[in-house]
Each structure stands twice: as structure tokens, then as C-alpha cells.
Amino acid sequence: MKTQRNYADINGLQLYYEIQGEGKPLLFLPGALSGIDTAFGKLIPLLATDRQIIAVEFQGYGHTADLPERPLSYEAFTDDIIELLHVLNISQTDIFGYSTGAGVALQVAICRPDLVRKLILASCSYQTSGRHPDLQTLFSPEFMEQALKGSPYEAEYLRTAPNPENWSKQLAKVRAFEGQVQDWPADEIQQIKAPALVIAGDADIIQPEHTVALYRLLGGGSLGELSMPASQLAILPGTMHTALTQQTDLLMAMIPRFLESTDEAP
């Protein structure tokens, strides 16, 4: 299937995105350190058979060059995505956000609910307290540099980045980004009307209790026999964070059905 590779002039960035397939739009937003391939390389071809897939690489990720003077932030990423949808003349879309991308998807739904039809939120946090306490070890400079050496994330960056020599600088910016306190008001999330499929791994960086709390904020948790919620919850067994989007058999058993459902949020 042919892939269109493009750049859009967005907020001072040359924001890289790819388009594959035809049909209703489904926007893919990757996680920290991920480009399109490492985050969604196995999943996109399966969903592009009857969807127009638009996959984005955030500031400093993959093909999109960094802006040295602009820190990485959810606010900046969200503004970039809203502007991209305007440039592409997309008035409404489904969004699949993974990790950082899930947080951005959540913020788009809060800031511009008119743009969002349905949300798929994979490994999504809305408060720092929802993340696994051992995550600070993962993002320590010594561990991060060593753990990522020779990894698919490093290889993708070195292969695609406009300035591949900036790998260490990018890691430092990601550490600073991940160190920011996240504390999004629950009442803002409760105002989201778009149905959401909330997904996490059972060994994820997001704690299971936090995933369930997010699901409840998005309208889940009712007794189905009396009132089936429009939002859905899935905890993937035997799945760590970096493997979640690779679980294509499990994901394809739930994503198309969720997106094709005509049920509306209450």
C-alpha cells in the first residue's frame, strides 16, 4: 500500500506525517522516543485497509527536527496536532494515542472536542502519581543511555532524524519532559464526550489503578446489563509498555469493533 510522506509548516516546525489508506481518518500519535515505525509499524498496515491513517512524528522525534529553544511539552504537542488537522482540512477524526501520544490525544479532546470522534488511549496517564514508581529509574541518565544503546529507538532516530548527531540532546530533552509534573483536573476529563477505548499492559509504566480511574472518568464503570457505557477498557495480559502496540492480534480484535460501533456516549 502506497504511503504519502509529507512535512507541514506548523508553529515553526517542519512537522513530519505520513498518510496511508483511504476512508474515515484515524490519527496516530506515538510515544516518547518513538517515531512512526517503532510505535506503529506493525499496526498501521492492518488498519489502513479501510481507513485513512495519518501518523505524526512530534518535535525532535523521527523525521521532525527539534526546535532547540522550545521545550517538549504536552501543550506544544497539542497545539501542533490541532494546527495540523486545520492544515489537512480535517474537521473530525478518530485518534489513537500511545504513551505521550495518548496524553496529547486526551488534551486535544479537552481543548477541541469538536475535532474528536473517538479516542483510543494506550498507556495513558493524566497525573504523575499514576505512573509506576520505578519509572524514575528508567529515565535516569545512566540507565537510559545504556538501555537505549543499540535499541530500535536509537536505530530509528539515527536513520530518520535530520540531525542524528543530536541523539544525546534529544534524550536529555525527553528526560526533562518526563520530569514535568502532570496533574490534569479530573473534571476536565469528565467533560469529554467522545467514547474512549482505554488500553494498558498488565506490566505497563502506567499503574492499573490509574488506567481504571481514567476509564471511569471517561464514562466507564456502569453495570452493562442496565446501561452499557460507550467507553471501553482493555488490560493486555503479559504486556509491558514497549510491547503494547506490537500486540497486533489482541489490538485488532478490539480496535475495529470499537471504531465501527455506532453507539454514542451518553
LONUKE-522488 format. One line per 10 residues: number of its first residue (from 0); their letters; for each residue y, z, x of N, C-alpha, C. Coordinates in Angstrom, 3 decimals. Atoms other than C-alpha are relative to their C-alpha. Example, Ala and Ser with C-alpha at 12.3 -4.5 7.8 and 13.67 -1.06 7.14 Angstrom:
REM LONUKE-522488
0 = AS = -1.190 0.000 0.890 -4.500 7.800 12.300 1.200 0.000 0.900 | -1.190 -0.060 -0.820 -1.060 7.140 13.670 1.090 0.730 -0.770 $
This chain:
REM LONUKE-522488
0 = MKTQRNYADI = -1.194 0.000 0.844 0.000 0.000 0.000 1.250 0.000 0.884 | -1.191 0.143 -0.821 3.390 -1.002 1.377 0.891 1.228 -0.103 | -0.926 -1.128 -0.057 5.747 1.763 2.483 1.369 -0.490 0.424 | -1.383 0.302 -0.367 9.517 1.285 2.480 0.550 1.170 0.807 | -0.567 -1.036 -0.876 11.182 3.203 5.330 1.510 -0.196 0.072 | -1.440 0.128 0.177 14.871 3.934 4.900 0.748 1.203 0.559 | -0.911 -1.086 -0.333 17.843 6.021 6.013 1.157 -0.032 -0.992 | -1.162 -0.101 0.881 20.618 7.264 3.732 1.067 0.831 0.700 | -1.126 -0.733 -0.576 24.059 8.384 4.906 0.332 1.156 -0.936 | -0.097 -1.174 0.874 24.031 11.910 3.459 0.654 1.154 0.759 $
10 = NGLQLYYEIQ = -0.651 -1.195 -0.560 26.516 14.677 4.362 0.035 -0.008 1.527 | -0.072 0.125 -1.457 26.916 13.391 7.920 -1.318 -0.267 0.676 | 1.333 0.286 -0.533 23.180 12.838 8.368 -0.403 -1.437 -0.274 | 0.782 1.173 0.353 21.119 9.714 8.561 -1.352 0.539 -0.461 | 1.167 -0.668 0.568 18.521 11.201 6.231 -1.120 -1.015 -0.224 | 1.138 0.923 0.084 15.126 9.529 6.542 -0.838 0.278 -1.242 | 0.901 -0.135 1.136 12.982 8.856 3.488 -0.887 -1.233 -0.096 | 0.941 1.094 0.227 10.030 6.717 2.520 -0.285 -0.128 -1.490 | 0.363 0.264 1.390 9.137 5.109 -0.790 -1.317 -0.769 -0.019 | 1.314 0.648 0.122 5.605 4.161 -1.764 -0.421 0.035 -1.461 $
20 = GEGKPLLFLP = 0.504 0.060 1.355 4.145 3.031 -5.078 1.070 -0.300 -1.032 | -0.892 0.284 1.125 5.663 2.332 -8.478 -0.336 0.918 -1.162 | 0.198 -0.855 1.161 6.112 4.348 -11.656 1.042 1.088 -0.052 | -0.920 -1.120 0.086 7.766 7.642 -12.502 0.192 0.611 1.384 | -0.240 -0.522 -1.353 9.429 9.181 -9.418 -0.606 1.391 0.199 | 0.503 -1.299 -0.449 7.785 12.080 -7.578 0.530 0.219 1.406 | -0.668 -0.276 -1.265 9.851 13.549 -4.755 -0.797 1.017 0.799 | 0.735 -0.886 -0.894 8.036 15.140 -1.797 0.944 0.615 1.022 | -0.847 -0.726 -0.943 9.815 17.818 0.267 -0.893 0.847 0.903 | 0.948 -0.653 -0.902 7.985 19.076 3.390 0.438 1.400 0.433 $
30 = GALSGIDTAF = -0.252 -1.346 -0.484 7.820 22.447 5.115 0.606 0.034 1.380 | -0.596 -0.200 -1.313 9.239 23.887 8.294 -0.850 -0.677 1.078 | 0.607 0.729 -1.122 8.447 21.754 11.375 -0.799 -1.219 -0.431 | 0.801 1.124 0.476 6.762 19.140 9.180 0.853 -1.232 -0.255 | -0.483 1.261 0.505 7.562 15.517 8.828 -0.870 -0.406 -1.169 | 0.746 0.472 1.162 6.131 13.427 6.040 -1.501 -0.047 0.277 | 1.422 0.219 -0.288 2.844 12.685 7.775 -0.776 1.306 0.101 | 0.740 -1.255 -0.149 1.839 16.220 8.799 -0.063 0.775 -1.311 | -0.009 -0.744 1.262 2.835 17.628 5.404 -0.821 -0.687 -1.086 | 0.518 0.681 1.196 1.648 14.940 3.006 -0.790 -1.267 0.294 $
40 = GKLIPLLATD = 0.629 1.262 -0.366 -0.132 12.173 4.915 -1.268 -0.312 -0.763 | 1.248 0.223 0.728 -3.433 12.653 3.084 0.217 -0.075 -1.509 | -0.192 -0.147 1.441 -1.960 13.351 -0.345 0.780 -1.156 -0.622 | -0.867 1.035 0.576 0.695 10.675 -0.840 -0.764 -1.245 -0.440 | 0.693 1.221 0.454 -1.667 7.649 -0.917 -0.786 0.202 -1.292 | 0.783 -0.266 1.207 -3.712 9.327 -3.655 0.891 0.038 -1.237 | -0.913 -0.114 1.137 -0.700 9.998 -5.889 0.850 -1.245 -0.196 | -0.845 1.197 0.084 1.079 6.718 -5.128 -0.663 -1.136 -0.778 | 0.678 1.068 0.751 -1.489 4.718 -7.115 0.680 -0.274 -1.338 | -0.684 0.220 1.275 0.528 5.252 -10.312 1.337 0.734 -0.073 $
50 = RQIIAVEFQG = -1.288 -0.689 -0.093 3.713 6.980 -9.113 0.854 -0.650 1.067 | -0.899 0.350 -1.095 6.787 6.079 -7.122 0.233 1.266 0.814 | -0.124 -1.165 -0.870 6.587 8.534 -4.241 1.212 -0.183 0.913 | -1.153 -0.024 -0.906 9.823 9.378 -2.420 -0.177 1.234 0.876 | 0.243 -1.107 -0.924 9.198 11.523 0.656 1.144 0.081 1.007 | -1.213 -0.222 -0.782 12.035 13.032 2.679 -0.322 0.819 1.251 | 0.054 -0.864 -1.180 12.431 14.494 6.172 1.370 0.662 0.167 | -1.242 -0.747 -0.056 15.060 17.242 6.398 0.695 -0.129 1.368 | -0.792 -0.030 -1.243 17.742 17.682 9.067 -0.823 0.527 1.174 | 0.696 -0.417 -1.204 16.140 17.821 12.509 -1.506 -0.147 -0.054 $
60 = YGHTADLPER = 1.442 0.148 0.168 12.652 17.038 11.172 -0.355 -1.483 0.058 | 0.460 1.380 -0.017 10.741 13.845 11.919 1.074 -0.968 0.457 | -0.931 1.065 -0.352 12.949 10.765 11.932 1.468 0.383 -0.182 | -1.382 -0.389 0.280 16.076 12.621 10.747 0.555 0.816 1.161 | -0.589 -0.697 -1.147 18.260 13.639 13.679 0.679 1.297 -0.435 | -0.692 -1.259 0.253 19.707 17.122 13.896 1.513 -0.206 0.063 | -1.445 -0.136 -0.179 23.387 17.918 13.448 0.201 1.313 0.754 | -0.047 -1.233 -0.800 23.936 20.401 16.312 0.919 1.066 -0.562 | -0.979 -0.964 0.496 26.943 22.000 14.635 -0.381 0.585 -1.360 | 0.371 -0.476 1.336 25.152 22.544 11.287 -1.311 0.767 0.049 $
70 = PLSYEAFTDD = 1.248 -0.763 0.033 22.620 25.380 10.998 -0.921 -0.513 -1.103 | 0.949 0.295 1.063 19.463 24.826 8.982 0.151 1.061 -1.092 | -0.134 -0.948 1.105 19.805 26.396 5.544 -0.507 -0.630 -1.286 | 0.419 0.496 1.307 18.440 26.121 2.026 1.156 -0.675 -0.728 | -1.160 0.568 0.673 21.957 25.434 0.785 0.265 -1.424 0.467 | -0.245 1.333 -0.550 22.421 22.465 3.122 -1.099 -0.976 -0.413 | 1.111 0.871 0.397 18.957 21.047 2.406 0.108 -0.388 -1.475 | -0.124 0.263 1.436 19.544 21.367 -1.335 1.105 -1.001 -0.277 | -1.102 0.959 0.162 22.895 19.581 -1.121 -0.426 -1.397 0.429 | 0.462 1.307 -0.487 21.240 16.796 0.893 -0.894 -0.684 -1.025 $
80 = IIELLHVLNI = 0.938 0.588 0.960 18.496 16.276 -1.695 0.713 -0.426 -1.269 | -0.762 0.374 1.194 20.895 16.277 -4.645 0.795 -1.274 0.254 | -0.778 1.198 -0.331 23.061 13.699 -2.879 -0.918 -1.212 0.147 | 0.942 1.116 -0.139 20.015 11.553 -2.018 -0.403 -0.530 -1.367 | 0.362 0.453 1.339 18.967 11.457 -5.673 1.148 -0.787 -0.633 | -1.161 0.751 0.491 22.509 10.322 -6.508 0.044 -1.390 0.640 | -0.020 1.278 -0.711 22.364 7.598 -3.844 -1.086 -0.937 -0.533 | 1.123 0.801 0.483 18.984 6.414 -5.165 0.076 -0.264 -1.501 | -0.208 0.201 1.436 20.305 6.471 -8.734 -1.187 0.516 -0.817 | 1.093 -0.647 0.719 17.519 8.801 -9.867 0.591 1.130 -0.823 $
90 = SQTDIFGYST = -0.618 -0.989 0.886 18.652 10.783 -12.883 -0.915 1.192 -0.274 | 0.946 -1.097 0.200 15.486 12.883 -13.175 -1.291 -0.319 0.740 | 1.215 0.210 -0.772 12.357 13.366 -11.083 -0.893 1.225 -0.061 | 0.904 -1.098 -0.313 9.272 15.489 -10.602 0.153 0.285 1.497 | -0.148 -0.368 -1.406 9.371 17.392 -7.307 -1.217 0.788 0.463 | 1.045 -0.756 -0.692 6.528 18.520 -5.033 0.631 0.565 1.272 | -0.546 -0.660 -1.178 7.902 21.052 -2.565 -1.045 0.872 0.653 | 0.977 -0.776 -0.773 5.797 22.607 0.183 0.744 0.905 0.973 | -0.596 -0.973 -0.925 6.894 25.794 2.000 1.530 -0.059 -0.083 | -1.454 0.154 0.068 10.558 25.237 2.934 0.389 -0.965 -1.106 $
100 = GAGVALQVAI = -0.288 0.986 1.047 10.491 22.204 0.662 -0.144 0.560 -1.393 | 0.147 -0.632 1.301 9.304 24.384 -2.223 1.237 0.831 -0.329 | -1.236 -0.742 0.203 12.318 26.642 -1.747 1.150 -0.915 -0.363 | -1.037 0.980 0.322 14.571 23.589 -1.778 -0.179 -0.520 -1.422 | 0.268 0.462 1.368 12.887 22.314 -4.949 0.448 1.036 -1.019 | -0.414 -1.081 0.892 13.475 25.693 -6.567 1.523 0.041 -0.120 | -1.461 -0.025 0.011 17.154 25.580 -5.574 0.585 -1.213 -0.737 | -0.460 1.176 0.748 17.572 22.036 -6.915 -0.102 0.270 -1.497 | 0.190 -0.305 1.413 16.161 23.238 -10.244 1.010 1.020 -0.506 | -1.010 -0.987 0.372 18.606 26.163 -10.253 1.377 -0.648 -0.081 $
110 = CRPDLVRKLI = -1.347 0.575 -0.101 21.677 24.151 -9.207 0.204 -1.201 -0.917 | -0.111 1.225 0.785 20.952 20.898 -11.039 -1.244 -0.162 -0.873 | 1.210 0.084 0.841 18.363 21.478 -13.774 -0.185 -1.349 -0.658 | 0.103 1.315 0.633 19.157 18.072 -15.266 -0.776 -0.996 0.848 | 0.678 0.929 -0.903 17.600 16.398 -12.220 -1.514 0.184 0.040 | 1.405 -0.375 -0.201 14.196 18.077 -12.520 -0.774 -0.046 -1.309 | 0.892 0.037 1.162 11.435 17.220 -14.996 -1.090 1.044 0.141 | 1.038 -0.990 -0.274 8.538 19.189 -13.470 0.024 0.358 1.489 | 0.026 -0.515 -1.366 8.094 21.286 -10.322 -1.431 0.297 0.431 | 1.213 -0.490 -0.651 5.126 21.681 -8.007 0.469 0.780 1.215 $
120 = LASCSYQTSG = -0.498 -0.899 -1.040 5.832 24.664 -5.757 -1.188 0.545 0.784 | 1.130 -0.392 -0.833 3.321 25.099 -2.936 0.477 0.917 1.119 | -0.394 -0.989 -1.004 3.642 28.211 -0.744 1.499 0.276 -0.067 | -1.431 -0.179 0.267 6.999 29.149 -2.213 0.362 1.477 -0.039 | -0.548 -1.358 0.090 8.977 32.341 -1.634 1.410 -0.071 -0.562 | -1.385 -0.120 0.428 12.193 33.484 -3.251 0.647 1.282 0.543 | -0.487 -1.198 -0.682 12.523 36.786 -1.375 -0.749 0.160 1.306 | 0.638 -0.218 -1.297 11.842 37.627 2.253 -1.186 0.955 -0.117 | 1.068 -0.981 0.167 9.684 40.548 1.096 -1.293 -0.612 -0.509 | 1.194 0.661 0.497 7.278 38.055 -0.451 -0.845 -0.656 1.072 $
130 = RHPDLQTLFS = 0.741 0.623 -1.088 6.234 36.681 2.907 -0.917 1.012 0.683 | 0.958 -0.876 -0.673 3.305 38.080 4.875 0.699 0.730 1.148 | -0.689 -0.755 -1.060 4.474 40.883 7.219 -0.315 -0.476 1.413 | 0.364 0.492 -1.338 2.654 39.279 10.164 0.689 -1.315 0.349 | -0.673 1.270 -0.258 4.804 36.166 9.848 0.984 0.110 1.161 | -0.936 -0.175 -1.112 7.281 37.638 12.331 -0.673 -0.258 1.344 | 0.742 0.311 -1.224 4.573 37.354 14.977 -0.114 -1.508 0.186 | 0.157 1.451 -0.053 4.036 33.689 14.133 1.266 -0.681 0.492 | -1.263 0.622 -0.362 7.741 32.943 14.603 0.656 0.619 1.236 | -0.545 -0.516 -1.251 8.243 34.942 17.792 0.055 -1.139 1.014 $
140 = PEFMEQALKG = -0.146 1.130 -0.932 9.467 32.635 20.615 -1.241 -0.270 0.836 | 1.139 0.191 -0.895 6.491 33.235 22.897 -1.209 -0.573 -0.741 | 1.171 0.450 0.762 3.805 32.792 20.240 0.218 -1.410 -0.537 | -0.272 1.285 0.641 5.480 29.846 18.521 -0.106 -1.151 0.997 | 0.030 1.051 -1.018 5.970 27.801 21.699 -1.432 -0.310 0.422 | 1.354 0.190 -0.482 2.397 28.340 22.832 -0.913 -0.554 -1.087 | 0.876 0.408 1.098 0.757 27.917 19.425 0.212 -1.457 -0.385 | -0.308 1.363 0.423 2.501 24.605 18.764 -0.192 -1.032 1.110 | 0.195 0.932 -1.112 1.835 23.099 22.178 -1.237 -0.860 -0.254 | 1.095 0.928 0.252 -0.287 20.002 21.626 -0.406 -0.101 -1.460 $
150 = SPYEAEYLRT = 0.336 0.001 1.423 -0.276 20.548 17.855 0.430 -1.305 -0.662 | -0.472 1.180 0.739 0.114 17.773 15.234 1.505 0.028 -0.263 | -1.432 -0.107 0.259 3.625 19.111 14.572 0.812 -0.454 1.215 | -0.676 0.434 -1.220 4.696 18.667 18.188 -0.198 -1.500 0.202 | 0.282 1.425 -0.210 2.989 15.268 18.408 0.823 -0.860 -0.952 | -0.785 0.764 0.972 4.721 14.068 15.231 1.470 -0.036 0.405 | -1.404 -0.054 -0.414 8.117 15.231 16.476 0.250 -0.907 1.203 | -0.173 0.815 -1.203 7.680 13.600 19.882 -0.130 -1.487 -0.304 | 0.214 1.403 0.368 6.556 10.383 18.194 1.133 -0.554 -0.857 | -0.924 0.515 1.006 9.229 10.153 15.481 1.455 0.395 0.185 $
160 = APNPENWSKQ = -1.370 -0.513 -0.070 12.321 12.159 16.414 0.905 -0.931 0.804 | -0.946 0.815 -0.764 15.432 10.231 17.560 0.260 0.575 1.396 | -0.212 -0.665 -1.288 15.798 12.794 20.373 -1.170 0.944 0.278 | 1.205 -0.823 -0.149 12.287 14.012 21.197 0.124 1.094 1.058 | -0.196 -1.026 -1.020 13.568 15.981 24.192 0.564 1.298 -0.578 | -0.593 -1.177 0.643 15.134 18.425 21.695 -1.020 0.868 -0.734 | 1.045 -0.763 0.683 11.792 19.881 20.564 0.238 1.513 0.096 | -0.218 -1.441 -0.171 12.534 23.331 22.017 1.233 0.463 -0.760 | -1.207 -0.347 0.753 16.018 23.319 20.485 -0.293 0.043 -1.497 | 0.359 0.007 1.413 14.535 22.439 17.115 -0.789 1.254 -0.365 $
170 = LAKVRAFEGQ = 0.749 -1.226 0.261 12.081 25.325 17.356 0.930 1.198 -0.093 | -0.957 -1.108 0.036 14.977 27.677 18.086 0.780 0.006 -1.311 | -0.726 0.069 1.273 16.868 26.424 15.019 -0.899 0.406 -1.165 | 0.935 -0.396 1.050 13.765 26.855 12.868 -0.194 1.516 -0.002 | 0.135 -1.461 -0.072 13.331 30.441 14.124 1.224 0.678 -0.614 | -1.214 -0.579 0.579 16.955 31.169 13.224 0.004 -0.157 -1.518 | 0.079 0.255 1.445 16.445 29.595 9.796 -0.978 0.953 -0.671 | 1.019 -0.865 0.587 13.272 31.566 9.125 0.399 1.472 0.069 | -0.454 -1.377 -0.122 15.038 34.747 10.222 1.060 0.396 -1.009 | -1.002 -0.308 1.017 17.626 34.483 7.446 -0.637 0.767 -1.162 $
180 = VQDWPADEIQ = 0.490 -0.774 1.135 17.246 36.969 4.615 0.043 -0.872 -1.257 | 0.100 0.742 1.256 16.080 35.312 1.401 -0.086 1.006 -1.136 | -0.028 -0.940 1.109 16.956 37.195 -1.768 0.645 -0.686 -1.203 | -0.521 0.772 1.118 17.369 34.857 -4.718 -0.185 0.768 -1.292 | 0.079 -0.799 1.220 18.136 36.506 -8.056 -1.099 -0.481 -0.948 | 1.086 0.336 0.923 15.190 36.650 -10.425 0.527 -0.643 -1.274 | -0.506 0.550 1.259 17.415 35.884 -13.407 0.359 -1.471 0.119 | -0.264 1.424 -0.196 18.411 32.538 -11.888 -1.284 -0.810 -0.119 | 1.285 0.696 0.081 14.756 31.566 -11.547 -0.494 -0.027 -1.442 | 0.428 -0.072 1.396 14.048 32.688 -15.106 0.713 -1.021 -0.890 $
190 = QIKAPALVIA = -0.761 0.974 0.789 16.690 30.236 -16.344 -0.549 -1.416 0.135 | 0.563 1.331 -0.201 14.684 27.255 -15.030 -0.888 -0.360 -1.186 | 0.769 0.445 1.162 13.274 25.316 -17.973 -1.122 -0.969 0.367 | 1.026 0.965 -0.401 11.209 22.767 -16.051 -1.341 0.704 0.196 | 1.320 -0.574 -0.261 7.467 23.547 -16.182 -0.333 -0.093 1.489 | 0.323 -0.050 -1.423 6.127 24.529 -12.764 -1.488 0.250 0.207 | 1.341 -0.286 -0.504 2.738 24.376 -11.079 0.189 0.746 1.311 | -0.198 -0.859 -1.171 2.798 27.264 -8.590 -1.326 0.107 0.737 | 1.235 0.075 -0.784 0.236 26.903 -5.788 0.160 0.811 1.278 | 0.035 -0.677 -1.302 -0.681 29.084 -2.819 -1.440 0.055 0.477 $
200 = GDADIIQPEH = 1.320 -0.251 -0.546 -3.604 29.575 -0.496 -0.300 1.490 -0.053 | 0.341 -1.425 0.052 -5.519 32.855 -0.630 0.206 0.689 1.345 | -0.324 -0.556 -1.313 -4.738 33.317 3.089 1.329 -0.587 0.490 | -1.289 0.661 -0.235 -1.189 31.947 2.895 0.983 0.934 0.697 | -1.085 -0.826 -0.528 2.023 33.143 4.538 0.782 0.657 -1.136 | -0.583 -0.621 1.181 3.179 33.957 1.000 -1.041 0.949 -0.594 | 0.945 -0.969 0.527 1.579 37.114 -0.362 -0.367 -0.327 -1.454 | 0.446 0.370 1.343 -0.499 36.608 -3.533 0.835 0.636 -1.109 | -0.786 -0.684 1.026 1.516 39.183 -5.475 1.339 -0.702 -0.234 | -1.287 0.699 0.107 4.710 37.251 -4.759 -0.173 -1.316 -0.749 $
210 = TVALYRLLGG = 0.290 1.259 0.695 3.156 33.996 -5.934 -0.166 0.243 -1.500 | 0.176 -0.333 1.412 2.099 35.627 -9.204 1.339 0.381 -0.631 | -1.316 -0.383 0.524 5.589 37.141 -9.627 0.859 -1.230 -0.267 | -0.752 1.238 0.201 7.148 33.684 -9.181 -0.509 -0.736 -1.235 | 0.609 0.649 1.171 4.732 32.244 -11.730 0.488 0.656 -1.296 | -0.478 -0.706 1.191 5.766 34.911 -14.239 1.471 -0.295 -0.265 | -1.422 0.306 0.176 9.476 34.259 -13.625 0.199 -1.397 -0.586 | -0.094 1.381 0.480 8.829 30.589 -14.397 -0.700 -0.202 -1.350 | 0.516 0.091 1.365 7.339 31.391 -17.796 -1.482 0.199 -0.142 | 1.437 -0.187 0.073 3.720 32.056 -16.914 -0.383 1.424 -0.347 $
220 = GSLGELSMPA = 0.522 -1.335 0.212 1.559 35.014 -17.825 -0.324 0.359 -1.427 | 0.314 -0.305 1.397 1.179 34.791 -21.591 -1.498 -0.181 -0.258 | 1.390 0.164 0.419 -2.179 35.008 -23.368 -0.176 -1.394 -0.581 | 0.108 1.403 0.365 -3.246 31.389 -23.649 -0.459 -0.247 -1.417 | 0.499 0.186 1.358 -5.109 31.786 -26.916 1.105 0.154 -1.043 | -1.114 -0.201 0.919 -1.842 32.877 -28.536 1.172 -0.928 0.309 | -1.132 0.844 -0.404 0.716 30.890 -26.521 -0.238 -0.490 1.420 | 0.289 0.555 -1.318 -0.246 28.601 -23.652 1.302 -0.295 0.740 | -1.248 0.269 -0.732 2.514 28.642 -21.001 0.031 -1.415 0.553 | -0.153 1.337 -0.570 3.910 25.338 -19.773 -0.199 0.019 1.510 $
230 = SQLAILPGTM = 0.207 -0.129 -1.440 3.820 26.604 -16.178 -1.440 0.403 0.291 | 1.386 -0.247 -0.386 0.531 26.916 -14.301 -0.056 0.646 1.378 | 0.205 -0.716 -1.259 -0.841 28.934 -11.366 -1.323 -0.403 0.619 | 1.241 0.315 -0.713 -3.401 27.990 -8.722 -0.003 0.695 1.358 | 0.221 -0.592 -1.322 -4.661 30.045 -5.771 -1.211 -0.707 0.597 | 1.076 0.790 -0.601 -6.732 27.833 -3.480 -0.865 0.890 0.895 | 0.880 -0.876 -0.782 -9.787 29.597 -2.014 -0.186 -0.499 1.431 | 0.262 0.332 -1.403 -10.355 29.737 1.732 1.062 -0.875 0.618 | -1.072 0.909 -0.399 -6.949 28.180 2.393 1.155 0.757 0.646 | -1.185 -0.538 -0.659 -4.316 29.130 4.963 1.177 -0.946 -0.221 $
240 = HTALTQQTDL = -1.234 0.732 0.295 -0.728 27.896 4.856 -0.039 -1.440 0.496 | -0.071 1.330 -0.595 -1.042 24.944 7.209 -1.059 -0.956 -0.538 | 1.065 0.856 0.546 -4.154 23.660 5.420 0.215 -0.340 -1.464 | -0.116 0.119 1.455 -2.822 23.788 1.862 0.096 -1.445 -0.463 | -0.183 1.375 0.476 -1.635 20.201 1.494 -1.101 -0.937 0.479 | 1.148 0.799 -0.418 -4.799 18.980 3.216 -1.169 0.122 -0.984 | 1.087 -0.249 0.962 -6.941 20.282 0.325 0.103 -1.004 -1.157 | -0.277 1.054 0.981 -6.743 16.963 -1.481 -0.946 0.029 -1.199 | 0.933 -0.045 1.132 -9.880 17.416 -3.603 0.473 1.013 -1.040 | -0.470 -1.032 0.920 -8.518 20.630 -5.101 1.322 -0.406 -0.639 $
250 = LMAMIPRFLE = -1.324 0.348 0.516 -4.959 19.355 -5.458 -0.065 -1.150 -0.999 | 0.091 1.143 0.909 -5.939 16.070 -7.079 -0.722 0.353 -1.298 | 0.635 -0.451 1.231 -7.991 17.994 -9.628 1.006 0.641 -0.944 | -0.973 -0.698 0.847 -4.821 19.690 -10.903 1.349 -0.700 -0.115 | -1.361 0.545 0.010 -1.650 17.763 -9.980 0.172 -1.114 -1.039 | -0.211 1.054 0.999 -2.105 14.553 -12.043 -0.024 0.530 -1.433 | 0.088 -0.550 1.352 -3.147 16.533 -15.110 1.279 0.762 -0.360 | -1.239 -0.733 0.250 -0.112 18.814 -14.768 1.175 -0.942 -0.224 | -1.139 0.924 0.120 2.323 15.933 -14.280 -0.076 -0.847 -1.262 | 0.158 0.888 1.160 0.865 13.870 -17.119 0.042 0.748 -1.324 $
260 = STDEAP = -0.030 -0.779 1.213 0.855 16.717 -19.617 1.329 -0.203 -0.716 | -1.222 0.185 0.798 3.340 16.219 -22.460 0.530 1.320 -0.525 | -0.470 -1.312 0.452 3.667 19.948 -23.092 1.361 0.300 0.605 | -1.319 -0.367 -0.477 7.215 21.178 -22.778 0.107 1.503 0.142 | -0.221 -1.425 -0.160 8.480 24.532 -21.613 0.565 0.591 -1.287 | -0.497 -0.616 1.230 9.224 26.989 -24.442 1.504 0.217 0.075 $
